[in-house]
Amino acid sequence: MRPLPRNAITSGKTAKGHTIMGGALPLVCVPLVGRDRESTLSETKNLVNVEPDIIELRVDAWDCIEDSAKSVSLLTEIRGMVKELPIILTCRGHWEGGIKEVSEGAKDALYKEAIDKRLVNYVDKELKYGPSKLSELKAHANSNGVSLIISYHDFKGTPSVEFIYSKLVLEISYGADVAKIALMPQKEEDVLSLLGSTLAIRRDFPDIPLITMSMSELGMHSRLVGGLYGSDLTFAVGSAASAPGQIPVAELRGTFELLYGS
């Protein structure tokens, strides 16, 4: 079982107690990928059946995403339904695995309102935005008790261990409260590169929570064993998957009992 990093993030309470990003066990996160209000609320209602530790709202799927008032209203409704369950707000860029293209104005408006009203616990932003944009977002988020996930995704391949390590270090240097990377393996060695890089970062930056994964069926086991190498969260299927290789929550929990003893 991994030691608790000194600045592990308490992201909220669940029925089981405090939910910790960076704690002894990796969190199980369920993404909500509904496209309209009805399907999104249906996914939200189903959460009671899967009992995740945390959820991710993939708002880049929402048909109302360009309408700030409607998006904030839906987010507020979801917040009320899930009560204290921690929420990650993600509007993934279409260039990096996003469900559809979303204007920067719509993204900025929703992130600002979500942070100002403290409707979410985390906001996810791509490393591509650079230090100026990310530092501004971090300051705004942290001042309202919201944490920043800085992420990098490659849906075509897996670069070298040195490249993966450097990307995670760059995220940390840009102020990531949580550093994230997701890569597509082309061969078994690619999964080992992802896990090895995760372990190296965990040892060199023990106080920074990490989210790392190797996607697709080839990389599926990284979602199961990633916590042994330092990853603090894994995505699992609640109602629908948001990326290739995600595993249903019940199956993931069973494996966790064997791997982590809880």
PECOR-V832415 format. One record per pair of residues at least 24 apart in sequence whose ideal C-beta (glycine too) atoms are under 10 Angstrom apart, sorted by the first residue. I is the first residue (numbers start at 1). GAP is how many residues later the second one is. If there is no record, write none. Layout:
{{I & GAP} {I & GAP}}
This chain:
{{1 & 24} {1 & 226} {1 & 227} {1 & 258} {1 & 259} {1 & 260} {1 & 261} {2 & 24} {2 & 200} {2 & 204} {2 & 225} {2 & 226} {2 & 227} {2 & 228} {2 & 229} {2 & 230} {2 & 258} {3 & 203} {4 & 202} {5 & 197} {5 & 200} {5 & 201} {5 & 202} {5 & 203} {5 & 204} {5 & 205} {5 & 225} {5 & 227} {6 & 200} {6 & 201} {7 & 170} {7 & 199} {7 & 200} {7 & 201} {7 & 202} {8 & 199} {8 & 200} {8 & 201} {8 & 224} {9 & 77} {9 & 112} {9 & 113} {9 & 138} {9 & 168} {9 & 169} {9 & 199} {9 & 200} {9 & 223} {10 & 76} {10 & 111} {10 & 137} {11 & 42} {11 & 43} {11 & 73} {11 & 74} {11 & 75} {11 & 76} {11 & 77} {11 & 109} {11 & 110} {11 & 111} {11 & 134} {11 & 135} {11 & 136} {11 & 167} {11 & 198} {12 & 41} {12 & 42} {12 & 70} {12 & 71} {12 & 72} {12 & 73} {12 & 74} {12 & 75} {12 & 109} {12 & 110} {13 & 70} {13 & 71} {13 & 72} {13 & 73} {14 & 37} {14 & 38} {14 & 39} {14 & 40} {14 & 68} {14 & 69} {14 & 70} {14 & 71} {14 & 72} {15 & 36} {15 & 68} {15 & 69} {15 & 70} {16 & 35} {16 & 37} {19 & 33} {19 & 34} {19 & 35} {19 & 65} {19 & 66} {19 & 67} {19 & 102} {20 & 33} {20 & 66} {20 & 189} {20 & 212} {21 & 32} {21 & 33} {21 & 65} {21 & 67} {21 & 100} {21 & 101} {21 & 126} {21 & 128} {21 & 156} {21 & 157} {21 & 188} {21 & 189} {21 & 190} {21 & 211} {21 & 212} {22 & 155} {22 & 156} {22 & 184} {22 & 185} {22 & 186} {22 & 187} {22 & 188} {22 & 208} {22 & 210} {22 & 211} {23 & 30} {23 & 186} {23 & 209} {24 & 203} {24 & 208} {24 & 236} {24 & 237} {24 & 238} {25 & 28} {25 & 202} {25 & 207} {25 & 231} {25 & 234} {25 & 235} {25 & 236} {25 & 237} {26 & 27} {26 & 183} {26 & 184} {26 & 185} {26 & 197} {26 & 198} {26 & 199} {26 & 200} {26 & 201} {26 & 202} {26 & 204} {26 & 205} {26 & 206} {26 & 207} {26 & 208} {26 & 226} {26 & 230} {26 & 233} {26 & 234} {27 & 25} {27 & 26} {27 & 27} {27 & 59} {27 & 182} {27 & 184} {27 & 200} {27 & 204} {27 & 205} {27 & 206} {27 & 207} {27 & 208} {28 & 24} {28 & 25} {28 & 26} {28 & 27} {28 & 195} {28 & 205} {28 & 206} {28 & 207} {28 & 208} {28 & 210} {28 & 219} {28 & 221} {28 & 224} {28 & 225} {28 & 228} {29 & 24} {29 & 25} {29 & 26} {29 & 27} {29 & 57} {29 & 59} {29 & 93} {29 & 182} {29 & 204} {29 & 205} {29 & 206} {29 & 207} {29 & 209} {29 & 213} {29 & 217} {29 & 220} {30 & 24} {30 & 25} {30 & 26} {30 & 55} {30 & 205} {30 & 206} {30 & 207} {30 & 208} {30 & 209} {30 & 210} {30 & 211} {30 & 212} {30 & 216} {30 & 218} {30 & 219} {31 & 24} {31 & 25} {31 & 26} {31 & 27} {31 & 30} {31 & 57} {31 & 59} {31 & 204} {31 & 205} {31 & 206} {31 & 207} {31 & 208} {31 & 209} {31 & 210} {31 & 211} {31 & 212} {31 & 215} {32 & 24} {32 & 25} {32 & 26} {32 & 27} {32 & 29} {32 & 30} {32 & 46} {32 & 50} {32 & 55} {32 & 58} {32 & 206} {32 & 207} {32 & 208} {32 & 210} {33 & 24} {33 & 25} {33 & 26} {33 & 27} {33 & 28} {33 & 29} {33 & 66} {33 & 205} {33 & 206} {33 & 207} {33 & 208} {33 & 209} {33 & 210} {34 & 24} {34 & 25} {34 & 27} {34 & 28} {34 & 29} {34 & 40} {34 & 205} {34 & 206} {35 & 26} {35 & 27} {35 & 28} {35 & 29} {35 & 30} {35 & 64} {35 & 65} {36 & 25} {36 & 26} {36 & 27} {36 & 28} {36 & 38} {37 & 25} {37 & 26} {37 & 27} {37 & 33} {37 & 36} {37 & 37} {37 & 40} {37 & 41} {39 & 24} {39 & 200} {39 & 201} {40 & 24} {40 & 34} {40 & 35} {40 & 37} {40 & 38} {40 & 199} {41 & 33} {41 & 36} {41 & 37} {41 & 40} {42 & 197} {43 & 35} {43 & 195} {43 & 196} {43 & 197} {44 & 30} {44 & 33} {44 & 34} {44 & 35} {44 & 36} {44 & 37} {44 & 38} {44 & 41} {44 & 194} {44 & 195} {45 & 36} {45 & 37} {45 & 194} {46 & 192} {46 & 193} {46 & 194} {47 & 31} {47 & 34} {47 & 35} {47 & 38} {47 & 191} {47 & 192} {47 & 202} {48 & 33} {48 & 34} {49 & 189} {49 & 190} {49 & 200} {49 & 201} {50 & 186} {50 & 187} {50 & 188} {50 & 189} {50 & 198} {50 & 199} {50 & 200} {50 & 202} {50 & 203} {51 & 34} {51 & 187} {51 & 198} {51 & 199} {51 & 202} {52 & 30} {52 & 33} {52 & 34} {52 & 183} {52 & 184} {52 & 186} {52 & 197} {52 & 200} {52 & 201} {53 & 32} {53 & 33} {53 & 180} {53 & 181} {53 & 183} {53 & 196} {54 & 28} {54 & 31} {54 & 32} {54 & 33} {54 & 34} {54 & 67} {54 & 68} {54 & 179} {54 & 181} {55 & 27} {55 & 30} {55 & 31} {55 & 32} {55 & 33} {55 & 65} {55 & 66} {55 & 183} {56 & 30} {56 & 31} {56 & 32} {56 & 33} {56 & 34} {56 & 36} {56 & 64} {56 & 66} {56 & 68} {56 & 93} {56 & 177} {56 & 179} {56 & 186} {57 & 25} {57 & 30} {57 & 31} {57 & 32} {57 & 33} {57 & 34} {57 & 53} {57 & 57} {57 & 62} {57 & 63} {57 & 67} {58 & 30} {58 & 31} {58 & 32} {58 & 33} {58 & 34} {58 & 39} {58 & 40} {58 & 41} {58 & 66} {58 & 182} {58 & 184} {58 & 185} {59 & 30} {59 & 31} {59 & 32} {59 & 33} {59 & 40} {59 & 43} {59 & 47} {59 & 48} {59 & 51} {59 & 52} {59 & 55} {60 & 30} {60 & 31} {60 & 32} {60 & 33} {60 & 34} {60 & 37} {60 & 38} {60 & 39} {60 & 40} {60 & 41} {60 & 42} {60 & 46} {60 & 47} {60 & 182} {61 & 29} {61 & 30} {61 & 31} {61 & 37} {61 & 38} {61 & 39} {61 & 41} {61 & 179} {61 & 181} {62 & 29} {62 & 37} {62 & 38} {62 & 40} {62 & 44} {62 & 48} {63 & 37} {64 & 42} {65 & 26} {65 & 34} {65 & 35} {65 & 37} {65 & 38} {65 & 41} {65 & 42} {65 & 44} {65 & 45} {66 & 36} {66 & 37} {66 & 39} {66 & 40} {66 & 41} {66 & 43} {66 & 44} {67 & 39} {67 & 42} {67 & 43} {68 & 37} {68 & 38} {68 & 40} {68 & 41} {68 & 42} {68 & 44} {68 & 45} {69 & 40} {69 & 44} {71 & 35} {71 & 38} {71 & 39} {71 & 42} {71 & 43} {72 & 37} {72 & 38} {72 & 40} {72 & 41} {72 & 42} {72 & 44} {72 & 45} {72 & 47} {74 & 36} {75 & 35} {75 & 38} {75 & 39} {75 & 42} {75 & 44} {75 & 45} {76 & 37} {76 & 38} {76 & 41} {76 & 43} {78 & 41} {78 & 42} {79 & 35} {79 & 38} {79 & 39} {79 & 40} {79 & 41} {80 & 39} {84 & 37} {85 & 36} {86 & 34} {86 & 35} {86 & 36} {86 & 61} {87 & 27} {87 & 32} {87 & 33} {87 & 34} {87 & 35} {87 & 36} {87 & 59} {88 & 32} {88 & 33} {88 & 34} {88 & 35} {88 & 36} {88 & 59} {88 & 61} {88 & 90} {88 & 92} {88 & 123} {88 & 145} {88 & 147} {89 & 25} {89 & 26} {89 & 30} {89 & 31} {89 & 32} {89 & 33} {89 & 34} {89 & 35} {89 & 36} {89 & 52} {89 & 57} {89 & 60} {90 & 30} {90 & 32} {90 & 33} {90 & 34} {90 & 35} {90 & 36} {90 & 59} {90 & 61} {90 & 152} {91 & 32} {91 & 33} {91 & 34} {91 & 35} {92 & 32} {92 & 33} {92 & 34} {92 & 59} {92 & 61} {92 & 150} {92 & 151} {93 & 32} {93 & 33} {93 & 35} {93 & 36} {93 & 58} {93 & 60} {95 & 31} {95 & 33} {95 & 58} {96 & 30} {96 & 31} {96 & 32} {96 & 55} {96 & 56} {96 & 57} {96 & 58} {96 & 59} {96 & 86} {97 & 29} {97 & 54} {97 & 56} {97 & 57} {97 & 58} {97 & 85} {97 & 87} {97 & 118} {97 & 145} {97 & 146} {97 & 147} {98 & 28} {98 & 55} {99 & 143} {104 & 25} {104 & 29} {108 & 25} {108 & 29} {111 & 26} {111 & 29} {111 & 30} {111 & 35} {112 & 25} {112 & 28} {112 & 29} {114 & 27} {114 & 30} {114 & 32} {115 & 25} {115 & 26} {115 & 27} {115 & 28} {115 & 29} {115 & 30} {115 & 31} {115 & 33} {116 & 24} {116 & 27} {116 & 28} {116 & 30} {117 & 27} {118 & 26} {118 & 27} {118 & 28} {119 & 27} {120 & 24} {120 & 26} {120 & 27} {121 & 24} {121 & 25} {121 & 26} {122 & 24} {122 & 25} {122 & 26} {122 & 27} {122 & 55} {122 & 56} {122 & 111} {123 & 24} {123 & 25} {123 & 26} {123 & 27} {123 & 54} {124 & 24} {124 & 25} {124 & 26} {124 & 27} {124 & 54} {124 & 56} {124 & 87} {125 & 24} {125 & 25} {125 & 26} {125 & 49} {125 & 51} {126 & 24} {126 & 25} {126 & 26} {126 & 27} {126 & 45} {126 & 54} {127 & 24} {127 & 25} {127 & 26} {127 & 40} {127 & 41} {127 & 43} {127 & 44} {127 & 47} {127 & 49} {127 & 52} {127 & 53} {127 & 54} {128 & 24} {128 & 25} {129 & 45} {130 & 44} {131 & 39} {131 & 42} {131 & 43} {131 & 44} {132 & 42} {133 & 41} {134 & 37} {134 & 40} {134 & 41} {134 & 42} {135 & 39} {135 & 40} {136 & 39} {137 & 38} {138 & 36} {138 & 37} {138 & 38} {138 & 39} {139 & 36} {141 & 34} {141 & 36} {142 & 33} {142 & 35} {146 & 31} {147 & 29} {147 & 30} {147 & 31} {147 & 62} {148 & 26} {148 & 27} {148 & 28} {148 & 29} {148 & 30} {149 & 27} {149 & 28} {149 & 29} {149 & 30} {149 & 31} {149 & 60} {149 & 62} {149 & 84} {150 & 24} {150 & 25} {150 & 26} {150 & 27} {150 & 28} {150 & 29} {150 & 30} {150 & 31} {151 & 25} {151 & 27} {151 & 28} {151 & 29} {151 & 30} {151 & 31} {151 & 60} {152 & 27} {152 & 28} {152 & 29} {152 & 30} {152 & 31} {153 & 27} {153 & 28} {153 & 29} {153 & 30} {153 & 31} {153 & 60} {153 & 62} {153 & 90} {154 & 27} {154 & 28} {154 & 29} {154 & 30} {154 & 61} {155 & 27} {155 & 28} {155 & 29} {155 & 60} {155 & 61} {155 & 88} {155 & 89} {156 & 27} {156 & 28} {156 & 30} {157 & 26} {157 & 27} {157 & 28} {157 & 29} {157 & 30} {157 & 33} {158 & 25} {158 & 26} {158 & 27} {158 & 28} {158 & 29} {158 & 31} {158 & 32} {158 & 33} {158 & 34} {158 & 35} {158 & 36} {158 & 39} {158 & 56} {158 & 57} {158 & 60} {158 & 61} {159 & 24} {159 & 31} {159 & 34} {159 & 35} {159 & 38} {160 & 30} {160 & 33} {160 & 37} {161 & 31} {161 & 32} {161 & 33} {161 & 34} {161 & 35} {161 & 36} {161 & 39} {162 & 31} {162 & 35} {162 & 38} {163 & 30} {163 & 34} {164 & 26} {164 & 29} {164 & 30} {164 & 32} {164 & 33} {164 & 34} {164 & 36} {164 & 37} {164 & 48} {165 & 28} {165 & 31} {165 & 32} {165 & 33} {165 & 35} {165 & 36} {165 & 39} {166 & 31} {167 & 30} {167 & 34} {168 & 29} {168 & 30} {168 & 32} {168 & 33} {168 & 34} {168 & 36} {168 & 37} {168 & 40} {168 & 42} {168 & 44} {169 & 31} {169 & 32} {169 & 35} {169 & 36} {169 & 39} {171 & 30} {171 & 37} {171 & 39} {172 & 29} {172 & 32} {172 & 33} {172 & 35} {172 & 36} {172 & 38} {176 & 29} {176 & 32} {176 & 33} {176 & 34} {177 & 31} {177 & 32} {178 & 30} {178 & 31} {178 & 32} {178 & 33} {178 & 54} {178 & 55} {179 & 26} {179 & 29} {179 & 30} {179 & 31} {179 & 32} {179 & 33} {179 & 53} {180 & 29} {180 & 30} {180 & 31} {180 & 32} {180 & 33} {180 & 51} {180 & 52} {180 & 53} {181 & 29} {181 & 30} {181 & 31} {181 & 32} {181 & 33} {181 & 50} {182 & 29} {182 & 30} {182 & 31} {182 & 32} {182 & 33} {182 & 37} {182 & 40} {182 & 53} {182 & 61} {182 & 63} {183 & 29} {183 & 30} {183 & 31} {183 & 32} {183 & 33} {183 & 36} {183 & 39} {184 & 30} {184 & 31} {184 & 32} {184 & 34} {184 & 35} {184 & 59} {184 & 60} {184 & 61} {185 & 29} {185 & 30} {185 & 31} {185 & 32} {185 & 33} {185 & 34} {185 & 35} {185 & 37} {185 & 60} {186 & 30} {186 & 32} {186 & 33} {187 & 31} {188 & 26} {188 & 30} {188 & 31} {190 & 24} {190 & 26} {190 & 28} {190 & 29} {190 & 32} {191 & 24} {191 & 25} {191 & 27} {191 & 28} {191 & 29} {191 & 30} {191 & 31} {191 & 34} {192 & 30} {194 & 25} {194 & 28} {194 & 32} {194 & 35} {194 & 37} {195 & 24} {195 & 26} {195 & 27} {195 & 30} {195 & 31} {195 & 33} {195 & 34} {195 & 35} {195 & 36} {196 & 33} {197 & 32} {197 & 33} {198 & 24} {198 & 28} {198 & 29} {198 & 30} {198 & 31} {198 & 32} {198 & 33} {198 & 34} {199 & 29} {199 & 30} {199 & 31} {199 & 32} {200 & 29} {200 & 30} {201 & 28} {201 & 29} {201 & 30} {202 & 27} {202 & 28} {202 & 29} {202 & 30} {203 & 26} {203 & 27} {205 & 25} {206 & 24} {208 & 24} {209 & 24} {211 & 24} {213 & 30} {213 & 32} {213 & 33} {214 & 31} {215 & 28} {215 & 29} {215 & 30} {215 & 31} {216 & 27} {216 & 28} {216 & 29} {217 & 27} {217 & 28} {218 & 26} {218 & 27} {219 & 25} {219 & 26} {220 & 24} {220 & 25} {220 & 26} {220 & 27} {221 & 24} {221 & 26} {221 & 34} {223 & 24} {223 & 29} {223 & 32} {224 & 27} {224 & 28} {224 & 31} {224 & 32} {224 & 34} {224 & 35} {225 & 30} {225 & 34} {225 & 35} {227 & 29} {227 & 32} {227 & 33} {228 & 31} {228 & 32}}
